[in-house]
Amino acid sequence: MLNIGMTELLIFGIIALLVLGPDKLPEAVRFVGTWYGKIKRMVSNVQNDLDRELRLSELREQMQAEMQRIQELEARMQAQMADLQQPIAADQLKIKPQPAQPLLSYQPVQQPVSSVYLPQPLATQNVMSKPCYTDIKVAV
């Protein structure tokens, strides 16, 4: 805190001994020591408070920046949701129900090449009996 060397302290002690005398010097040293400690603690508390306030203000700035970023993202998300909902609503007005068409069509096999045995469907099988196989011819 103060740049006082050993020689300055020695000169200060000799002057204090001459001015105060040996009876009052220990009492004066205790008094100065207690006030020095109080002042040092007070300065340390002020520094800690200033550091805390600076960190708090930096955190507030960061929080404001993050809140602004979140609001921008939310606005973009709302715009995208509105863009997605408009075509869906327009498509729902244009679409008319159509009769269901089969996805697969059956065409009979012209030339049998080999025969494959497949089990009968479960609905026609007896649970206690062994599975029965039927002859199906597949063209390759």
N, C-alpha and C positions, 0 to 999 in steps of 0.2 A: 504494500500500500504506500508506504513512505520509504524513500531511499535514504535511510539513516545508517551510517556505518558505525563501526565499533568505537572509533575515536570521537565521533560526535556524541555518542551515548556517554562515554567516559567524561568528557568535558561538561555535559549537562548534569551528570551526577555530582561532580565536584562543586559546581555552582549551586546546585540545590542543597548540598550538605552545608556550604558556607552560609546560604541565605536562611534556610529553615533550622538548621542545627540538628544534632543527633537525636533530640527528643521527638521532634515533629516530622522528621523525614520518613520513618516507616508508615506513619498514618497518611502522609501525603502520597506516598507510593501506592498504598492500597486504594486510596480515593481515585487517583489517576488510572490505575489498573481496572477498577470496576467501570469507570466511565468509558475507558477505551474499549472494553468488552461490549458494553451496551451499544456504543456507536458502531462497532464492527458488526454486531448482530443486526442492527437496524439497516445498515448499508447492504448487508447480505440479503435481508428480507426484501428490500426494495429491488435489488437485482433479480431475485427469484420471481417477484411479482411482475416485473417488466418482461422477463423471459417467458413467463406463463401467458401474459397478455399477447406477446408477439406470436407464440405458437397457436394461441386461440384464434387470433385474427387470420393466420395462415390457414388454419383448418376451416374457418368460415369461408374464406375465399375458395378453397378447394371444394367445399360443400356446395357453394353457389354455382361453381362451374359444373359440377356433376349434376346438380338439379337442372341446370339449363340444358345439358346434354341429354338427360333423361326426357325432358319435355320435347326436345327436338325429335328424339327417337319415337316418342309416343305420337307426335303429330304425323311423322312419316308412316308409322304403322296404321294410324287411323285413315290416312289417305289411301294406303294400299288396300285396306279392308273395304273402303268405299268403292275403289276401282274393281275389286273382285266381286262385290255384291251386285253392282250394276249389270254386268253381263249375265249373271245367273238369273236375275229378275227378268231381263229381256228374253233370255232363252226359255224361261218357264212360260212366258206368254206365247211364244212362237211354237212350242212343241205341242203336238197333238198326239193323243195316245194311239198307237198302232197295234194291230192284232199281233199276237206272239207268233213268231215263226220258229220252226225247229232249227236248232243249230247244226244238227247232223242229218244227212239224208242217207237212206239205205239203198244200195244198188246190189242186186244179186250177182253172185259170182258166175262167170260164163264157163270157165274151164276148171274143174277140180284138179289140183296139183298134189296135195297131200291131205291127210286127215289128221286132226288134232282132237284129243279127248279133253273135254272141259267138264267140271262138275255141274250138276243141276243147281238152279237157284235154291237158296235156303228155304224159301216158302214152300216148295214142293217136296222137300226132303223130309223123311221121317227122322226125328232126332235120334232114335235108338238104332237106326239102320246105318250101314256104311254108305258113304257117298257113291252115287251112281254117276257114270260118265256117259255122255252122248257123243255121237260121232258128228263132228263139224268139219266140213271141207273148206280149206282156205287156198285161194289162188295167190301165187307169189309173182 
